[in-house]
Amino acid sequence: MSELKVRISEIFYSLQGETKTIGLPTVFVRLTGCPLRCGYCDTAYAFNGGEVVTVASVLAEVAKYNPRYVTVTGGEPLAQRNCINLLAELAEQGYEVSLETSGALDVSPVDPRIVKVMDLKAPSSGEVHRNRYGNIQWLLPHDQVKFVVANRTDFEWAAFKLAEYDLSAKVSEVLFSPVYGELNPTELAEWILADNLPVRMQIQLHKYLWNDEPGH
């Protein structure tokens, strides 16, 4: 299985900038390619290019950092068939592994040891029609759901979906994040407080530390 191949944009070591493990040293494995084109995407450089490597070589590169946490991200990692194998192999190494996925692709084959961080796309993304709500049935108690919010319409849509699927009871964290440079984080915080939502607000720590520089 380790000889299977994946296309990688980058592997780097940094602090986790979001999710439940924010601030923790983490190795990021960024896979190339994504079928979505969200209007606020901040990793368009991962749509194309990259290098085709074996899963074994990815494992060897990750091991150099002796990490506790590994995040597989993209692009959309699940767009590559062998991502499922890569996730399982990373879990076998004893790492705590998370998968950042749009939720537009089937998550049912993902190894149950993996923490799925599923991003439901709000209207401003331009890809709200791609949400695969059937994925919600495959979410486990340790998983997380993320909403990226650009404006009040997005917020109200996200609050509705939160209630419609009772997400706060389904997963460990529901995350609301403002689109960097579009929505004032303070405004989002005030909306969450006013509605007393059972969510965790987050900002993207890496953008404040490294100004959104690739490799961080």
N, C-alpha and C positions, 0 to 999 in steps of 0.2 A: 504493500500500500504506500510505503514511503517513497517509492519510485514514481508515483503519479505526479503529474505536473500541474502547476498553477502559474498564472501570470501576475507578477508582483510589481507594483509601482514603487514601493519603498518599505523598508523595515527600519524602525528607529526607536530610541529609548527616550521617554519623556515623562512628565507628570500627566496623569489622566486629567483632562480638562473638563469633563462633565460626567454625568451618571452618578451612581451610588458610591463609586470608588474615586470620586474627584480628589485630586491632590496626591494620589498614591503613585509611586514610580511604576511605570508600565511599559512593556514593549508593544509597539503597534506594528501590525502586519497589514499593510494596505494593498488590497487586491485591485487590479486594473479592470475598468469597465463598469458601465451602469446603463440600464435601459431607461432610466428616468432623466428628466432635465428640469429639475426644480429651479425656479427663477432666482432663488437666493443661494444656490449651491456654492460652497466655498472650497470644493475639491475637484473642480472641473479638469484639473491637470491629470487626474486619475482615470479620465474617460478612455484614453488611448495610450499606446506605448507600453512601457513596462518591460519586464524581462521574464521569459519563461524559464522556470526553475523547478526542480523536484521538491516534493514535500519534505524529503529528507534534508535537503539543503536549507530550507526554511527553518526546520527544527534546529539545525546546527547553528544558524545565525542567531536565532532567538536565545539559545543556550549560552551564547557568549556573554549575555548581560545578566545571567543568573537571576531572572526575574521571579517575582511571586505572581504577578498579574500580566496577562497577555490579552490584547484586544485585536480582533480581526475586523477590519473595516474596509471602506472603499472610497469612492464608487459604491457599488452594491455587491458585496462579496458573494451572495448566493447566485449571482448571475453566472458564476463559474461552477460547473458541476463538481469539481474536485474540492471545492471549499468544504463540503460536508466531511470529506476524509481528513482534510487539514485540521479542522476543528477537533475531530475525535483524536487525532494523533497528538495534538497539543494537550488535550485533557489527559491523555495517557502519561504524559511527562510530569503530571502533578501540578501544573499551573492552574490558577483560577482564570478561566478563559471567558471572555465576553465576545459577543457578536453584535456589531452595529448593523442593523438591516432596516430597509425602508418599510418592510411589511408588504411590499407589492409582490413578493415571490413566496412560494410555499415554504414555511418554516417547520413543517411536520417531520422532515428527516433529520433535523438538527439533534445531535447527541444531547440527552437530558442533563448531562453535567455542565453544559454550556449555559451561561447567562445570556439570554436573548434581550437585547435592547432594541425594541421595535419602534420605529418612528412612523406614526400615522401622519400622513401628509394633509395639512390644512389647506383651505382654499387658495391662499396667496401663493402657494408653491406652484400652482398650475398643474399639479399632478394628483389632486384629490380623488379623481376618478380611478386611480390605480390602486387605491387602498384595498387590500384583500382581507375583508373583515372575518372571513373564515379562519384566518390565522389565530384569532383571539382564543379559539378553543384549544390551541396547542400551547398557550402560554402557561408556564409553571409558576409556583409561588415565589421563586427566586428571580424571575424575569422582571423586566422594566418596560414601560411604555413611555415614549417621548412625544411631545407636541412642540413643534417650533412655531412660534407665534409672531406675526409681523404687524398685526393691527387688531382692532377691537372685533372685527368680524371673525378673524381666526380664533380669538380668545373665546368668543361665544360658541363657535362651532366645537372647539376642543372641550369646553365645559359640558356641552350637550353629549358628546361622545363618551366622556368620562362617566356621566350618569347613565347613559343608554346601555353601556356594557358593564357597568359597575366595576370599572377597572381598578379602583383603589382596593377593592376586596379580592381582586384576581391576582395581582402581582405585588412585588415588594415595594415598588416605587412607581409613581406616575410623575413624570418630569415635564415642567413647562419651561421653555427656554425662549428668550426674545431673539429675533433675527438681529444679528450684530450690525449696528450702524443704521437700522431701520426703526426699531422700537426701543424707546428709552426703558431700560430695565426697571427703573423706579415706577414707571407707569404700569408695567406688568405686575409688579409686586403689589401695587395698590388695588388692582383688579382682583387678584387672588385673595387678598385680605378682605375686601369688600364682600366677596361671595363665599368666603370661608371654605375654600376648596381644599379637599384632602390630597394636596399635591406638594411636591418639592419644587420650588423655583430654583433654576440654575442659570448661571452665566458661563460662557465658555472661557474657562480660566486661561487656557493656552493663548488665547487671543490678547488677553491683557498682559501676559508675561512676555510673549514673543511676537506680538503684532501679526499673528496669523502667518508666520513664516513656515513654509513647508519643512518637514523634518522635525517639527516640535508639536 
